[in-house]
Structures are given as C-alpha cells and as structure tokens.
Amino acid sequence: MRRLLLACLPVLLWACQPKKATEQPSGRSDVDSVQTKMESVNDFRIVPGLRVGPVRYSTSEAELLRLLGPAVVTVGDSIDGAEGDVLIGTTLYKNTADQLQILYQDSAQRQHPELVLIRPYVTDADGNPLPDVKPTRWSTADGVRIGMPLKELEQRNGKPFRLWGFGWDYGGSVSSWQGGRFDMGAQTMLSVTLAPPSTLSPAQTRALDTVSGDGEFMSSNQAMQLLSPVVQTMQVTLKP
C-alpha cells in the first residue's frame, strides 16, 4: 500500500546544440496536462449512495483503470476487513492521504462497487504519524472530511450523535446521527469513524479510559468532548 506516482516527464538537455526557435518547453506543461485531466475525471466529491469521485455502482475496476491509469489504480488489491478478514478489491491512490478502497458486489469480476472505504495512509506500521502528509481531498458536499474534529461534526449534523466506544474493531464508529442532518433513516449511506488524537494529555488519557469498550456514548459526553477525537475513516454505500 505505498505511494501515488505522478508522471513527470524528464527534460533532456543537449548542451552542445542550441534549441530551435520553434521548439516548445517540455516537462511542466505535460505534467499540468496530466493533472488537469485527472482533476476533470475525479473531483474528490463524496455523494453518499451515489458516488465517490468517479466511483459509482455502475463502475468496474477495468473502467477505473482506463479513466485514472495504473499510477492511481491498484487492481486486485488485498483490503483489510473487520475482525481480521482480508478481502479483494481495488485501491485508488494507494499509500497516500487520498487512499480509497473499493469492495464490489461482484468480487470475482470486480464490478458494481458496493462499499467505498476512505482510509488515508497517514501513519506508519507502528501507528506513528507520517511527516509532511497533506490533508486528504475527499469531502462530502456538507464538508465532512477526514480530520474533522468531533465538535465540528456535531455542528454540521445540527445536534449531538452517538458513537461506539474506542479500543475495538468498531470503536469510534457513529452508531446513530440522532435525527440530525446526516440521518438517512434505516439505510446508512455514510458511515464515519472517529479516533482519538495520536498524542494525549494526562486528562485525555483518563477520558479515553471512560469512553472505551463496546458501549455507546453521546458525542456530547464530557469525556468525549475533552478527548476531542477526529474523523479517521469514512465508508460510503453505493446504490444500484
């Protein structure tokens, strides 16, 4: 799961031969052209139930490879699931802050994306933050994004919500939006998981102990507010 590669075309310097007047500067314009094309294909917009950038229910892995290219698309990739499961799907922008993983209804042919997991690659194998990592570009129309703090998520939801305690497979996942702006009834199209900060004060460490485990807690809980977790991952369900 490592590293987005952007094609950079080297400029060949011919020291003993003057350039012709008709020659155009190479390198930068080619890179800009590739970047512009990529941005026209992928706007990094999340529309729960409908799309995540260019990924829709009707999209196949082969189509993503054609649209975005092998530098962005890792085909037939191993994807970690809950409780130790390993699934096969597609990864976009592997090992970058924009890392996104796709699981399909037709997993054999990798067609009809069903779940899209936005899982930025921002820590090393030991969980330590990587240096100089840019923020992920994925965002909903309502501004929900990776790194959003608990209080801002409350504000955008319009009210407090419930989430599972930390320290297990589903820890930090929002269990109910409590009738807020993000509540879509029984069928959840956007799942959000929060995580504590990587560095905790002594008071936050004590707070974490009180909001850990497989119980549910309100986001307005005093210990949860002191802990101030941030959005770590998002999961989007796509409809046919």
C-alpha positions as CSV (number, residue, x, y, z in Angstrom):
1,M,0.0,0.0,0.0
2,R,2.5,2.6,-1.0
3,R,2.7,5.9,-2.8
4,L,0.9,7.8,-5.6
5,L,3.1,8.2,-8.6
6,L,2.5,11.3,-10.8
7,A,4.1,11.0,-14.3
8,C,6.9,13.5,-14.6
9,L,8.5,13.7,-18.0
10,P,12.3,14.5,-17.8
11,V,13.6,17.3,-19.8
12,L,16.6,16.3,-21.9
13,L,19.3,18.9,-22.0
14,W,21.5,19.0,-25.1
15,A,24.5,21.1,-24.0
16,C,26.1,21.5,-27.4
17,Q,23.1,22.0,-29.6
18,P,21.0,25.2,-29.5
19,K,17.3,24.8,-29.4
20,K,15.3,25.6,-32.5
21,A,13.1,28.6,-32.3
22,T,10.0,26.5,-32.9
23,E,10.6,24.1,-30.0
24,Q,8.1,24.3,-27.1
25,P,9.2,23.9,-23.4
26,S,8.7,20.3,-22.3
27,G,8.1,18.7,-19.0
28,R,6.0,21.1,-16.9
29,S,3.2,21.6,-19.5
30,D,2.9,17.8,-19.9
31,V,2.6,17.3,-16.1
32,D,0.0,20.1,-15.9
33,S,-1.9,18.4,-18.7
34,V,-2.0,15.1,-16.9
35,Q,-3.0,16.8,-13.7
36,T,-5.8,18.7,-15.4
37,K,-7.1,15.6,-17.0
38,M,-7.1,13.8,-13.6
39,E,-9.0,16.6,-11.9
40,S,-11.6,16.6,-14.7
41,V,-12.2,12.8,-14.0
42,N,-12.1,13.0,-10.2
43,D,-13.4,15.9,-8.2
44,F,-12.9,14.1,-4.9
45,R,-16.6,14.7,-4.0
46,I,-18.5,12.2,-1.9
47,V,-22.2,11.9,-2.6
48,P,-23.5,9.1,-0.2
49,G,-25.4,6.5,-2.1
50,L,-24.5,7.9,-5.5
51,R,-20.7,8.3,-6.0
52,V,-17.3,8.8,-4.6
53,G,-15.4,10.8,-7.2
54,P,-15.7,8.7,-10.4
55,V,-16.7,5.6,-8.5
56,R,-20.4,4.7,-9.0
57,Y,-22.4,1.4,-8.6
58,S,-22.1,1.0,-12.4
59,T,-18.3,1.4,-12.4
60,S,-16.0,-1.5,-12.9
61,E,-12.3,-1.9,-11.9
62,A,-11.5,-2.0,-15.6
63,E,-13.2,1.3,-16.2
64,L,-11.4,2.9,-13.3
65,L,-8.1,1.7,-14.7
66,R,-8.9,3.2,-18.1
67,L,-10.0,6.5,-16.5
68,L,-7.3,7.0,-13.9
69,G,-4.4,4.8,-15.1
70,P,-2.2,2.3,-13.3
71,A,-0.4,5.0,-11.4
72,V,-3.6,5.6,-9.4
73,V,-5.4,2.3,-9.6
74,T,-4.1,-0.8,-7.8
75,V,-6.1,-3.8,-9.2
76,G,-6.9,-6.9,-7.3
77,D,-5.6,-5.5,-4.0
78,S,-5.9,-7.1,-0.6
79,I,-8.1,-5.0,1.7
80,D,-8.4,-5.4,5.5
81,G,-11.9,-6.0,6.7
82,A,-13.4,-6.2,10.2
83,E,-12.3,-8.9,12.6
84,G,-9.2,-9.9,10.6
85,D,-11.0,-10.6,7.3
86,V,-8.9,-9.9,4.1
87,L,-10.9,-9.1,1.0
88,I,-10.0,-8.5,-2.6
89,G,-10.9,-5.2,-4.2
90,T,-9.4,-2.1,-5.8
91,T,-7.3,0.6,-4.2
92,L,-7.0,4.2,-5.6
93,Y,-4.1,6.5,-4.6
94,K,-2.5,3.7,-2.6
95,N,-0.4,4.7,0.4
96,T,-1.3,8.4,0.2
97,A,-3.6,10.6,2.2
98,D,-6.2,10.1,-0.6
99,Q,-6.1,6.3,-0.3
100,L,-9.5,4.8,-1.2
101,Q,-10.5,1.2,-1.2
102,I,-13.4,-0.4,-3.1
103,L,-15.3,-3.6,-2.4
104,Y,-17.6,-5.0,-5.1
105,Q,-20.9,-6.8,-5.2
106,D,-19.3,-8.9,-8.0
107,S,-16.0,-9.5,-6.4
108,A,-14.8,-12.1,-9.0
109,Q,-15.2,-9.6,-11.9
110,R,-14.8,-6.6,-9.7
111,Q,-17.9,-4.9,-10.9
112,H,-20.6,-2.9,-9.2
113,P,-18.9,-1.2,-6.2
114,E,-20.9,-1.7,-3.1
115,L,-18.7,-0.2,-0.4
116,V,-16.1,2.5,-0.7
117,L,-13.7,2.9,2.2
118,I,-11.8,6.2,2.5
119,R,-8.8,5.2,4.6
120,P,-6.0,7.7,4.3
121,Y,-2.4,6.4,4.7
122,V,-1.1,8.8,7.3
123,T,0.6,6.6,9.9
124,D,3.5,4.0,9.8
125,A,3.2,0.4,10.8
126,D,3.5,1.3,14.4
127,G,0.8,3.9,14.3
128,N,3.1,6.9,14.3
129,P,2.0,9.9,12.2
130,L,4.0,10.2,8.9
131,P,5.7,13.6,8.4
132,D,4.5,16.2,6.0
133,V,1.3,14.4,4.9
134,K,-1.1,16.6,3.0
135,P,-4.8,16.5,4.0
136,T,-7.0,14.1,2.1
137,R,-9.0,15.8,-0.7
138,W,-12.1,13.6,-0.2
139,S,-15.1,15.6,1.1
140,T,-18.9,15.5,1.1
141,A,-21.0,18.4,-0.1
142,D,-21.7,19.1,3.6
143,G,-17.9,19.4,4.2
144,V,-17.5,16.1,6.1
145,R,-13.9,15.1,5.7
146,I,-11.0,13.2,7.2
147,G,-9.5,15.0,10.2
148,M,-12.8,16.9,11.1
149,P,-13.0,17.3,14.9
150,L,-15.9,16.0,16.9
151,K,-17.3,19.4,17.7
152,E,-17.4,20.5,14.1
153,L,-19.1,17.2,13.1
154,E,-21.7,17.9,15.7
155,Q,-22.3,21.3,14.4
156,R,-22.7,20.1,10.8
157,N,-25.0,17.4,11.9
158,G,-27.1,20.0,13.8
159,K,-27.1,18.1,17.1
160,P,-25.1,15.6,19.1
161,F,-24.8,11.9,17.9
162,R,-24.0,8.5,19.3
163,L,-20.8,6.6,18.7
164,W,-19.2,3.3,19.9
165,G,-16.5,3.4,22.5
166,F,-12.9,3.2,21.4
167,G,-10.5,0.2,21.5
168,W,-12.1,-2.5,19.4
169,D,-12.9,-3.2,15.7
170,Y,-15.9,-0.9,15.5
171,G,-14.5,1.6,18.0
172,G,-15.3,5.3,17.3
173,S,-17.9,4.5,14.6
174,V,-21.0,6.7,14.6
175,S,-23.9,4.4,15.6
176,S,-26.7,7.0,15.3
177,W,-26.9,10.6,14.0
178,Q,-29.9,11.0,16.4
179,G,-32.2,12.6,13.7
180,G,-29.6,15.1,12.7
181,R,-28.8,16.4,9.2
182,F,-26.8,13.2,8.4
183,D,-29.5,10.9,9.5
184,M,-30.8,9.0,6.4
185,G,-33.1,6.5,8.3
186,A,-32.6,2.8,8.5
187,Q,-30.3,2.6,5.4
188,T,-27.0,4.3,6.2
189,M,-25.2,5.6,3.2
190,L,-22.3,7.3,5.0
191,S,-20.6,5.7,8.0
192,V,-18.0,7.8,9.9
193,T,-15.4,6.5,12.3
194,L,-13.5,8.8,14.7
195,A,-10.2,8.2,16.5
196,P,-8.5,9.9,19.5
197,P,-5.6,12.2,18.8
198,S,-2.2,10.5,18.4
199,T,-0.8,12.4,21.4
200,L,-2.9,12.6,24.6
201,S,-2.6,14.8,27.7
202,P,-2.9,13.0,31.1
203,A,-6.5,14.3,31.3
204,Q,-7.3,13.0,27.8
205,T,-5.8,9.6,28.7
206,R,-8.2,9.4,31.7
207,A,-11.1,10.5,29.4
208,L,-10.2,7.8,26.9
209,D,-10.5,5.1,29.6
210,T,-14.1,6.2,30.3
211,V,-15.2,6.1,26.7
212,S,-13.6,2.9,25.6
213,G,-15.2,-0.5,25.0
214,D,-18.2,-1.8,23.1
215,G,-20.8,0.6,24.7
216,E,-22.3,3.6,23.1
217,F,-21.6,7.2,24.1
218,M,-23.1,10.5,23.2
219,S,-20.7,12.9,21.4
220,S,-21.8,15.5,24.0
221,N,-20.4,13.3,26.8
222,Q,-18.0,15.4,28.8
223,A,-15.1,12.9,28.5
224,M,-15.7,12.6,24.7
225,Q,-15.6,16.4,24.4
226,L,-12.4,16.5,26.3
227,L,-10.9,13.7,24.2
228,S,-11.9,15.6,21.0
229,P,-11.5,12.7,18.5
230,V,-11.3,13.4,14.8
231,V,-12.8,11.7,11.7
232,Q,-10.3,8.9,10.8
233,T,-12.2,6.9,8.1
234,M,-15.4,7.1,6.1
235,Q,-17.4,4.3,4.5
236,V,-19.8,5.0,1.6
237,T,-22.5,2.6,0.4
238,L,-23.5,2.9,-3.2
239,K,-26.9,2.1,-4.5
240,P,-27.8,0.5,-7.9
